[in-house]
């Protein structure tokens, strides 16, 4: 199945504000994510409450990447849209 990754403007603004080490770690984690969305090192989980249509995975103990996913079965494509990245209390 083909995977498409998109980033919102909000994600881009939040990403730029992160420390360089955290940005580099995100890129490393993205490699795991693209290979296996549920890789053990990511702690991927569905969010609850008003964000129950979104997912997140861990970058560090506190930093999370929040995204949505849309499966287009007719095209055999999954579209991941990264919405935000940052500290647990800020992104949730």
N, C-alpha and C positions, 0 to 999 in steps of 0.2 A: 504494500500500500504506500502511495506517495504521501509525503508530509510537507506541508507548507507552513512556514513560520512568519508571523506578522507581528509588528510592534506598534502600539499606540503612541501618540505624542506624549501622553502622560508617562508611559513606561520610559520613553527616551529621556525625558526631563529628569525622572527619578534616577535612571541609570547613570547619567552624567554626574550626578551629585555624589555617587558612591565613591569610596576610596578605591584607588587603583587596584589594590590587592583583591578587593571584593569583586570588582569588575572582571578581573582575570579568573577568579574562582567561578564566577557565573559562566564564563565561556567554557571552562572545563566541565562544569556540571551540564551545560547544554549538550556537550558531546554524548554524555551518558543518556540524557533525556531523549535525544534524537534516535539513539540506538534502542532504548527501552524506557518508555515513559515512567515505568514503575521500578526503576533501578533502586536497589536497597539504599544506596547512599543519598538518594533524593528525598526520601520520606514524602512521596507524593500523596496528596489527600484531597478529597472533595471538601469544599467549604460548606458551612451550615448557615441557617437563618436566611437573611435577605441576600446572601452571596451564594446560595446553594446551586447556582448554575455555573460556578467558577471552581477552579482547581488551584492548588499551590504546591510548590516544592521548596525545600530548604536549601539555601545557599550556605549559610552559617547557622549557628545556634539561634540567632535572632532574625536574620535576613531571609525574606521569602520572595519568591517570584510568583505572581498571581496571573493566571491565564484562563482562557476559555478554549473549548475544543468543539469543533463541528465536523461531524463525519458526513461526507458527501458520498454516499454509497454508489450512486449512479456513476460517479467519476472515480471511484475507489481512491479517494483523497481524504486526508485528515488535515484540517486547518487549525493550527494553534495560534491564538492571538494573545500575546503577552500584554497585560493591562497595566501592571504596576510591579515595582520591586522596591523593597525597603524593609525597615524594621517591622516586626510582628504587630506592634500596637498601631503603627501608621497605616499599613496596608489593609488591615482588617477593620 
